[in-house]
Amino acid sequence: MILEVALLDVLLGQEASFEADSERAQAITSSVKGYIGHQPQRFVGNPSRCILLTNRETPEDHTEGFRGSPRYQQWKALLRHYYDPSPPRAT
């Protein structure tokens, strides 16, 4: 099992919309082979910052199975415009 960690700084005033679209995006990411689960968490004292923890079976399930799939483009279209610059990742 692997854990992807993404730190997301959501644009101010977009937190509620981001949260709603994140729920829609969950249906996309959870449908890809190797998905185990995920957990979004907001930072105390900074409602615009959240950390997204995603578990997958293998690194390839993330890099090739999810990021290399058309489903990733759908996920990205739902969420990418809420944060800038791209979030740093540690896997």
C-alpha positions in Angstrom: 0.0 0.0 0.0 1.2 3.5 -0.7 0.1 6.9 0.7 -0.1 10.0 -1.5 0.0 13.3 0.4 -1.2 16.5 -1.3 -1.1 19.8 0.4 -3.8 22.1 -1.1 -4.1 25.8 -0.7 -7.6 26.6 -1.9 -8.2 30.1 -3.2 -9.8 32.3 -0.5 -13.6 32.3 -0.7 -13.7 29.1 -2.7 -13.6 26.7 0.2 -17.3 25.6 0.1 -17.3 25.1 -3.7 -14.1 23.2 -3.5 -15.5 20.9 -0.8 -18.6 20.2 -2.9 -16.6 19.5 -6.0 -14.2 17.3 -3.9 -17.1 15.0 -3.1 -18.0 14.7 -6.8 -14.3 14.1 -7.6 -14.2 11.3 -5.0 -16.5 9.2 -7.2 -13.9 9.5 -10.0 -10.8 8.6 -8.0 -12.5 5.8 -6.1 -13.5 4.1 -9.4 -9.9 3.6 -10.5 -8.1 0.2 -9.9 -6.0 0.1 -6.8 -7.9 2.8 -4.9 -8.2 2.0 -1.2 -9.4 5.2 0.4 -8.8 8.8 1.0 -9.1 11.4 3.8 -9.3 15.2 3.3 -8.4 17.3 6.4 -8.6 21.0 6.9 -5.9 22.9 8.9 -6.9 24.4 12.2 -6.6 28.2 11.9 -6.5 28.2 8.1 -9.7 27.0 6.4 -8.2 27.5 3.0 -5.5 24.9 3.5 -6.2 21.2 3.5 -4.2 18.0 3.2 -5.5 15.1 1.1 -4.3 11.6 2.0 -5.0 8.9 -0.6 -4.2 5.3 -0.2 -3.6 3.0 -3.2 -2.4 -0.5 -3.6 0.7 0.2 -5.6 2.7 3.2 -6.9 1.7 2.3 -10.4 -2.0 2.4 -9.4 -1.4 6.1 -8.8 1.0 7.1 -11.5 -0.3 4.9 -14.4 -3.7 3.8 -13.3 -5.0 7.1 -12.1 -2.8 9.9 -13.4 -2.4 8.2 -16.8 -6.2 7.7 -17.2 -8.9 9.8 -18.8 -10.6 9.7 -15.4 -7.7 11.9 -14.0 -8.5 14.6 -16.6 -12.1 14.6 -15.3 -10.9 14.8 -11.7 -8.5 17.6 -12.6 -11.2 19.6 -14.4 -13.3 19.6 -11.3 -10.6 20.7 -8.8 -7.5 22.2 -10.4 -8.9 25.8 -10.7 -9.4 26.0 -6.9 -5.7 26.1 -6.1 -2.6 27.7 -7.5 0.2 26.9 -7.8 0.0 23.1 -8.2 0.1 21.4 -4.8 3.4 19.8 -3.7 3.2 16.0 -3.5 5.0 13.5 -1.5 4.4 9.8 -2.3 
